[in-house]
Each structure stands twice: as C-alpha cells, then as structure tokens.
Amino acid sequence: MTQGGGAVRLLRSAPGRLELRRRYTNRLWPALAYVARAYRRTVIRRVRVVAVIGSAGKTTTMRTASAALARPVRRQAMLNVGSHAGAGRALFSVRPRDRHAVVEAAIGGKGEMHKLARTIRPDVVIVTAIARDHWQSFGTLEVTRDEKANMLRPLSPTATVVANADDPHVRWMTTQTRARVILAGEAADALIRATDVQLDWPHGMRFNVEVDGLVRPASTRMVGRHMVFGALAAIAVGYLEGVPLDEAIRRVAAVEPTPGRMQAMALARGGHALRDDFKGSIDAFNAALATLVEIPAARRVAVIGEIVEETGQQDYRDVGAKAAFMDRIVFVGSRKHYQAFRLGAKSGGMPAEHIERVANAHAAIDVLRDQVGPGDVLFIKGRWQQALGRVGLALAGRDVQCRADPCPFKRMLCDTCPFLEQPFTGLANRQEGGRSSA
C-alpha cells in the first residue's frame, strides 16, 4: 500500500474518523474545557455523576457501574482517551433527564486530576487501585496516589467514595477527603465485602456479597481475582444509589468482558483463549499470570509481548520466571527483551526448547494455528501497539489479514477494527504520539 493510498483509507475509515476527531478535539480543548465545566454546573447539575479513578481496572469498573445504574454499556470500550478531552466527551453525552452518569477519569501527568475534578464535579468516586502503570509520569506509587487523590480532596461531606479496601495506597487516599468513605473488597473491615471468591472458568468469577447484614451470591464474566473489585464496586454504587441489591447483582452479572481485558474466548479447534492484550504493564502481567496458574488446562500456551513502561531488562526476567509454569511460550518482541525473558523462564525451570521468539502477531498466528486444541488454554498478553488480540481472533476462526505493526490506531481494538480482515499494513512513516493515560 502506498502512503497516499493509506492516507485516503485512513480518512474514510472508522478509526481514521476517530483519529481526526481526537486531533481536532485536543486542539480545541482549552476552550472546550470551560464549556464542559459550564455544562456540568448548569445543564446537568442535577445528574448524579460517578467518576472512576485509579491505575488499573477503570474501564471495566466504569462499564459494570454503568450497568448497575441502568446506564448504556458499550461492549467496545476504547483505550483511555486522555484526561480532559475524554471527560468532556463523556459529560456532553449526558442529558438533563438522566439520573446518573459514569465517567472514567484518566490522567497522563501531574496537575491533570485537579483540573478533571473541577470539570467532572462527581457525587460518587470509585477508586480502583494504585499500580506501577505510569512510573515515567509520576515516578513512585506515593506520587501517583497523591496526584489521583486530587479527585477526592475537593469533595463535599455529602459525596461518597467507594474505595478498594485491599489496596493500602487507596486506603491512604481516603484520608485525603471529607466525603463519606465506603470500603469495598475482601478485607475484614470492608463495609461491602466479597467473600468465598472462586474462579468459574471459563465463565468468570463467583463470590458472595455481604452488605448491611445481607449475603447474596454474585458473579462477573470477567476472569481473575483482581477483576472482582470492579464488579463489587459497581454493585456497591448501585445499592448506595437506591438500586435493590439483587437487581444490582443481576445487572452486573450480565456485563460482557471488555475486549482484551481478561476476556475468555472459545477457539475454533477447542480450548479457550484468555486475552489480556489491552494493557501490558508489569502489574497487569503479574495479576494475569497469577490467575492463569489457577485455570485448569490440558496445556497452557502463551503469546507474550512487550512490557509497557518497563524499568529495565529485570522486568522481563521477572515475568519470564513467573511464566515458567507454561507448557509453551511464544514471545513477540525484540531480541534484547526476548533474551532477558528467556533467561528468567529458564531460571524458573522452563526448558529452553519450549520458548521461541517471533517478530509480530501474524508470525505468532502462523506458529500456533494448529497447536491449540481441546482442553488447552492460550494466554495472550502484551502492549496494545502489538495488537496481539489478532492471535486469539485468528484461532477463534476470524480471517485475520491485517499486518500493521505497530498498530496505528490507538483508540481502536482489533475486535471491531474494519482493517482486521483486510491486508492492511499500516500507514508509512506514521508514528503514534502522546503519553499513556492512567
């Protein structure tokens, strides 16, 4: 494909329109910020707004909280849209007749959360977790939590914070607000508590909800113990906002997994894929691998990509050591990272012949097309630029032809990309700019 032809297709495509809209919106944002704030303070001032903040799990929590409050739930959640532009679009989609709105508040640098707090003016804030997803922006977990606490500091005593009781950094954040604090999680002192948490592969997770002396069975279609908080927080918000507990539980249980985020998917030749190809941070790797150990499988095969914001080759060695229980690993990435990962896996006891490297997602498809069968689990993990979701989709029966490496569309996941089944190779000399949002 020529560069000119690629540009024409970009302009005509759904991802291209979204990309152009993002560019123009970001340029106009200094003015739009004031409009969004005015809109929140006047037109939708009576709407109760729920803001979701944290380092991980925001989009899934936003989707489940939306379901609990009977708000529309998009199956295709985009990658974080940044701070003001994304929040502004979310607020402009709210109408005065709406009772509730749920907004994901992502930031990319210091000083942004304070501005977001002034714009969103939430009545309820859900705090998911503090993790090492953006150390390049904030440096330490202490700096990260302090920046994110700026959403909590302006809250009035009539507001509510639903906080992750199992994260000590989130607990610290609750000391920075005058709002009512509701701890939710597995901790013994959680006011809304999840107990008897169990993996229900490949359907999701099951647990009991304990609140106000009531105990109810609950479930989520998201896989992994670390995904339970999003469901629990959504149930909590629904209950606190007047939704009957049983109804909130039913609504949350019906929410489909967010594509590429601990999503179980049946494969054409039998077995299942566990796709977690949306986010490649070190903490996301560790949480996903901890879940994978518990999944019953005839064989565990992994497609593992590169780590986002890695601090050095030690991160790859650590992940390799933790992944050494796998029966086979196909590493997608540079030789330097592969060598570090391979050393880690060997140190964990994995035979060297069970690890191999390929350059991109399509090469991984070629290697594994006939290698995963009944009873097997294919684990897929990497950073979004590698678009490793194509591996799972191909083995699930989709005619994956796209060979764009890296993926040029930051806000379009493979599942709905119009180029997935076309011989698309990306745009010549195009580089994706901007920071990651958290």
N, C-alpha and C positions, 0 to 999 in steps of 0.2 A: 504493500500500500504506500502510495506517495504521501508526502507530508501534506500537500494541498488537498488530496482526496480524504485523508484522515481528518483534516480540519472541517471539511464540509460535513462529514458524517458526525463529527462531534456536535456541530451546530444543530443538526437535525435530530440527534438522539435525545432520549430522556435524560441520561447522565449529562449530556452536553448542555441541555437547557438548565439543569440544576446547577451545573458548574458556573455558567454565565450569571445566573441569578445570584449565586453566592458572591461572585466577584463584585457585582454592582451593589448588592446589599451591604457588603463590608465597606465599600467606599462611602456609601450614604449613611453608615451607621451613626456617626457623630450627631447628625440631625435626627435620625430615626429614634435614637435613644430617648430624647426628650419627648417625642411623640408617644412612644411606648409607655413611658412613665405617666404621661398625662392620661393616656387611655386607661391605664390601670387605676389611677386615682379618681377618675370621673366615670367613664362609661361602664367599666366592670368593677366598680368599687365594692359592690355587694356580693360579688362572686368570691367564694372561699377558695383561695389558691394554695395548693400543696406544692412545695419545692422539694426536689430530691437532690441531695448533695453527697459527695464522697469521692473516693478514689476509684472505686470499683462497684459494679452492680447497679449503677444508676438507671440505665435504660430498662433493664428487666424490672427493677422496682417501680419505675415510672409506669410501665405497661401494666403490671399487676395492680398497682394503686388505682390506675385509671379504671380497670375492670371492677375493682371493689366499689368504686364510686359511680359505676354505671356510665363512665365516660368512654368515648370511642377508643379502641385499642388497635393500633396499626400492627400488623404482623411484621412488616418490613421496616424495622427501626434502622435509621441511618447511623453512620458513625457520628460521634459527637460533633455538633455543628458549631462549636466555639461558644463564647460567652454571650455577648450582647446580641449578636445577630440571631442566634438560635432562640434565646429567651424572648426577644422581641417578636419573632415569628410566632412563637407559641402563644404569647399574650394576644396578638392580633387575631388569632384563630378563635379566641374565647368571645362568647356573646353575652350580653347582659342577662338574657334569660337562663343562662347556665347556672346551676347551683354550685358546681365545683369545676376546678381546672387543675391539672397536674403538669408541672413544668420541671424538666431536667436542667439543672444549673451546673454547667461545666465551665471550667476556667483553664487558662493557659499560662498565667503568670501572676505575679504579685500585684495587689491592688484591684484585681478584677472582681473578686467576690463582693467587696464593699459596694461597687457600682451595681452589680447584679441585685444585691439586697434592696437597694433604693428603687430599682426598676420593678422587681417582682412583688415586693411587699407581701411576703407569704403569711398566711394564717397558720399553716402547719408546715414543719420542715422534717423530712426524713433524712437521717444521717446514716449512710450505709457502712462505710469502712474507710480507714486511712491506710494507704499502702504505698509501695515504692514505685508507683507508676510514672511519676514525673519528677524524679530527682534532679534532672537537668534544670527544671524551672525553680524548684524550691529547695533542693539540697538535702534536707533532712525531714523525717516524719514530723518532728516538732514544728518546723516552719510550715509544713503542709497543713497540719491541723490548725495552726494559728491563723493561716490565711482563710481556710474554709470556715473557721468559727466566726468570720465576719458576716456570715449569713445569720448567725444566731444572736450576735450582740445587740442588734437594733430591735429585736423582737419585744413586743409588749408582754406584760404578765398574762394577757388573755390569749396569747398564741400558745401553740403546742409543739414540742419537739419529740419525735419518735426516734429514739437513738438505739444503736446496736449495743446491747449490754455486754457482748462478748469481745468488744474491741476496746482496750484500755485508752487508746487515743481518742476515740469517740466519747468515752466517759469523761475524759478531761474537757472536751469541748462543751459538755453540758454544764460545766461550772462557769461558762462564759455568758450565760443568758439569764434573763429574768423570766423567761417563758416557763410554762408548765412542762416538766420533763417526764416522758413515759419511756422506761427502759423495756426493750423487747429483745428476746433472744433465748438462749439456753441457760443463761446464768440463773442461779437460785433466787436472786433478788429481782429478777425481771418481773415487771408488773404484768406483761403479756408474754407468756413463756411457751417455747416449743419444747416438748418432751417426747421421748421414745422416737427419735429421728431415725428413719430407716431408708435405705436405698431400695427402690422398687424398679429395678432395671427391666426393660428399657423405658418404662413409663414415667419415671421421675422419682420423687421423694414423697414419703409419707411421714406424718408426725401428728402429735396431739397439740392442740392449742388450749392453754389454761389462762383464763381471764375472769376476774370477778367471781371466783368460785365455780365457774363453769369449765367443763372439759369436753372438747369436741375433737373428733378425728378430722384431719385436714390433709391435703396433698397439693403438690405442684408438679407440673410437667417438666420443670427444669431439673437437671441432673446434678447432684453434688450437694454435700452438706453446706458448702459455702453459699449455695443458692437459696437455702431455706429462709434466710433473713428477709429477702425481698418479698417472699410470699407472706411471711409473718407480719412484716411491717404494713403490707397492703391490707391484710385482714384487720390489723390494729387500727389503721386510719379509717377504714370503712366503719368499724364498730364505734370508734370515737365520734365519727361524724353522723351517727344515727342509723347506720345500716344494721339490720338484725345480724347477729353473729353467724348464724347458719347460712344466711344469704351471702354474706361477705366471703365465707369459706367456699361456697359453691361457685361464686363468680371467679375467684382466684384460681380454683382448680381447673377451670375451663380455658385458661390462657395458654396459648401455644408457646413453645420456646421461641426466644428471639433467635433468628437465624445466625449460626456461627457462634453461639454462646452456650456451651454445654448442652448442645442440641443432639439428641439421639435420632438417628435416621436409618431406616431399613435399607439394606443393599440388595442389588439385583440377584446376586448369586448366593444370598443367605448371609446371616450375620448382620451386624449393625455398625454404623459409624458413630463415634462421639465427636462431633465437630465443636471445636473451641478456637476457630481460626480468626475470630474477630479481634482479639486483643492478645498481644504477645509479651506482656510484662513478666518479670521474674516471679512475682507473687501469683499471677494467673497461672503460670506454668506449674508452680508448686501445688496450688489448690487442685488443679485439674489432675495432676499425677496422683495425688492423694486419693482422689475419687476413683481413678482408674484401677488402683490396686484392689478395690472392693468389688469391682464388677466381675461377675462370673463369666468365664470365657474359655473356649477351647484353645484359642491362641489370641495373644494381644499383639497387634501390629500397629506401628506408629509412623505417621508422617510428621516430622518435627522441623519447624522452620526457625527463623532467627528471632532473637530476643529484642524487644523494644527497649531503648534506653539502658542497655546493659552497661555495667560499670567496668567490664573487662572480661578477659577470657576465663576468669574464675567462675563467672556466672554460667558459662557453657559447661565447664567441668562439673559444677554442682548439679545442673539439670541433668547432665548425662549420667551421673552417679545415681540420681533418683529415678531415672528411667531404665535402669539396668535390669529391672524385672521383666521388661518386654521380651517377647519372643523374636521380634524383628523390628528394626528401625530404619527408615529411610529419611536421611537428613537432607533438607533442602536449604542450601545457602552456600556461603563462601568456604573455600578450603581451610582458611585460618580458623573460622568458627567450628568447622567440622572436626578438625584435628583436636581442638580443645574438648569438644563434646565427646568424641570417641575415647579420649583418654579418661574422661570421667566415667563413661559407661563401662570401660574395661576395668577400672578400679572398683566399680560396683559389682563386678563378677560377670559381665556380659561378654560372651565370646566375640572376638573381633570380626569373625565372618558373618555375624548376624547384624552388622551395621554397614550401611553403604551411603554414599552421597550422590545426589543428583543436583542439577543446576536450577530446576524450576518445577512448577506444579505439573506441567504436561509430561515431563520426564518421569515424575512420580506416578502419574496415571499409567504410563506405559509399563513401568516395573510391576505395579500391583494389580493390573486389570484382572488377572486370572488367579490371584494369590490369596484372596479373602473369601472364605466360604461359610457354610452354616456353623453357627456357634462361635465364630470369630468376632472380635471387636477391633475396629480400625479407629485409632485415635488420631485426630488431626489438630495440630496446634502450630500457630505461627503469627507473624505480624500481618496486618491487613494488606500491605503493599504486595505481598507474595500471592494473595488470592488463593490460598490453599483449599478453600472451600470447593474449588473446581475438582479436586481429587474425590471428595465424597460424592459430589453430584454426578461425576462420571461413573463411579462404581455403583451409584444408585440407578443408573440407566439413562441419564441425560446425555445428549450428543454434544459434549463439550469440545468446542473447536478453538475458543479464544486462547491466544498465546501471548497476551500482553504481560510483559514482565519488565519492570514492575507495573502493577495496575495503575492507570492514570486517573481513576475516578474515586476520589477519597470518600465520597458520600454515597456510593452505590455498592451494595454487596452482590456477590455472584448470583444469588438465588433469583433475582429479578432483573439482572443486567441484560439489556437487549443484545449485547455482543456475546453472550455466553455460548450460543450455538452458531456463531459466525466466525470465520477465520480472521478474527481481529488481532492485530499485533501491537496496538497502541499507537500513540502519536509520536512521530520522530522528534527527537531533541526536546521532549517535553519533560519538565521536572515538576513534581508536586511540592509546593512550598508550604510554609506555615508550620506552626508548632502543633504538637498533640495537645488535645484538650483533656482536662481531667475533672 
